[in-house]
Amino acid sequence: MTIDEQDEAILRLVRERGEVKRQRAALERELRTAGKSLYDIGAALKNASGGRIRNGIDDVLSKLHSVPAICDLRRVATMLEELKVVEVRLAQLNRIASEMGMD
């Protein structure tokens, strides 16, 4: 492999690692947002039990109406599957970078 080919391979690796890290960060942000909303809904449902159910219904309904679309559990599962693939790819890229003496 020539020096130019090595430089090109390193550049491709750096770019791909950067993109994979951006994908991971975006997925993690979306999952945190979904988690917070689902946690808030769960807490409202938990607090709406017993004799307080009438007072809690409006709170739960309010939270349900304002929940982001990413809280759909199928979407959450899809994002988790994507994150799993991204983590595997990032580990591969980190291993390659280490073998190339980059890290």
Backbone torsions as a table, in degrees:
resi	resn	phi	psi	omega
1	MET	NA	129.6	179.9
2	THR	-75.7	168.2	178.3
3	ILE	-61.1	-42.7	179.3
4	ASP	-62.3	-40.9	178.8
5	GLU	-66.0	-39.4	177.1
6	GLN	-63.7	-44.9	178.9
7	ASP	-61.0	-41.5	179.3
8	GLU	-65.2	-40.9	178.7
9	ALA	-64.7	-41.0	178.4
10	ILE	-64.8	-43.7	179.5
11	LEU	-61.7	-43.4	177.5
12	ARG	-61.1	-42.7	-179.9
13	LEU	-63.3	-45.4	179.8
14	VAL	-62.0	-43.9	179.4
15	ARG	-63.9	-46.5	-178.4
16	GLU	-65.2	-42.0	178.1
17	ARG	-61.3	-40.8	178.0
18	GLY	-62.2	-43.7	179.6
19	GLU	-65.8	-42.6	179.8
20	VAL	-64.7	-39.0	177.3
21	LYS	-65.1	-37.8	176.9
22	ARG	-65.7	-41.6	177.4
23	GLN	-61.0	-44.9	179.9
24	ARG	-60.8	-45.9	-178.9
25	ALA	-62.5	-41.0	179.5
26	ALA	-64.9	-44.1	178.5
27	LEU	-63.4	-42.8	179.6
28	GLU	-63.1	-39.7	177.7
29	ARG	-62.0	-46.9	-179.9
30	GLU	-63.0	-41.3	-179.8
31	LEU	-67.2	-38.1	176.2
32	ARG	-63.9	-41.5	178.1
33	THR	-62.2	-46.6	178.3
34	ALA	-62.4	-42.9	-179.6
35	GLY	-61.0	-42.8	179.5
36	LYS	-63.5	-45.9	-179.8
37	SER	-63.1	-45.1	179.4
38	LEU	-64.8	-37.1	177.0
39	TYR	-63.1	-45.2	179.4
40	ASP	-61.9	-41.0	178.5
41	ILE	-65.5	-44.0	178.2
42	GLY	-60.2	-42.7	179.0
43	ALA	-65.2	-41.1	178.7
44	ALA	-64.3	-41.0	177.5
45	LEU	-65.3	-41.1	179.1
46	LYS	-62.4	-41.1	-179.3
47	ASN	-77.2	-12.7	-178.0
48	ALA	-92.1	18.8	-177.6
49	SER	-92.4	166.3	176.4
50	GLY	69.1	-144.8	-177.2
51	GLY	-71.1	-12.2	-178.2
52	ARG	-90.7	5.8	-174.2
53	ILE	-58.6	-39.1	-178.6
54	ARG	-62.9	-41.1	-180.0
55	ASN	-71.7	-29.4	-176.2
56	GLY	-84.7	-18.2	-177.1
57	ILE	-59.1	-47.2	-179.1
58	ASP	-61.6	-38.1	178.5
59	ASP	-64.2	-46.4	179.9
60	VAL	-64.1	-46.0	179.8
61	LEU	-61.4	-40.2	178.3
62	SER	-59.7	-46.0	179.8
63	LYS	-65.8	-39.4	179.9
64	LEU	-66.3	-37.0	180.0
65	HIS	-71.0	-23.9	-177.3
66	SER	-103.1	6.9	-177.1
67	VAL	-68.9	136.6	178.0
68	PRO	-67.9	155.3	-179.2
69	ALA	-60.4	-26.6	-178.2
70	ILE	-69.8	-6.6	179.1
71	CYS	-81.2	-6.9	174.3
72	ASP	-57.9	126.1	-173.3
73	LEU	-62.6	-29.9	174.6
74	ARG	-65.9	-38.5	178.1
75	ARG	-67.1	-41.0	177.9
76	VAL	-60.9	-44.5	179.1
77	ALA	-62.0	-41.6	178.4
78	THR	-62.4	-43.7	179.6
79	MET	-64.4	-38.2	177.6
80	LEU	-65.5	-40.0	176.4
81	GLU	-63.4	-42.7	177.8
82	GLU	-61.8	-42.8	-179.5
83	LEU	-63.0	-38.0	177.9
84	LYS	-61.4	-44.9	179.0
85	VAL	-64.4	-43.6	179.8
86	VAL	-61.9	-42.8	179.8
87	GLU	-63.2	-40.3	178.1
88	VAL	-63.6	-45.6	-179.5
89	ARG	-64.5	-41.1	179.5
90	LEU	-63.9	-39.1	177.4
91	ALA	-62.4	-40.5	177.8
92	GLN	-62.8	-47.1	-178.9
93	LEU	-64.2	-38.4	177.8
94	ASN	-65.3	-38.7	177.4
95	ARG	-63.6	-45.1	178.9
96	ILE	-61.8	-44.2	179.6
97	ALA	-61.3	-40.9	178.8
98	SER	-64.1	-42.3	178.3
99	GLU	-64.1	-29.3	179.1
100	MET	-85.7	0.3	179.4
101	GLY	78.4	21.9	-177.5
102	MET	-86.5	-23.3	-178.3
103	ASP	-118.5	NA	NA
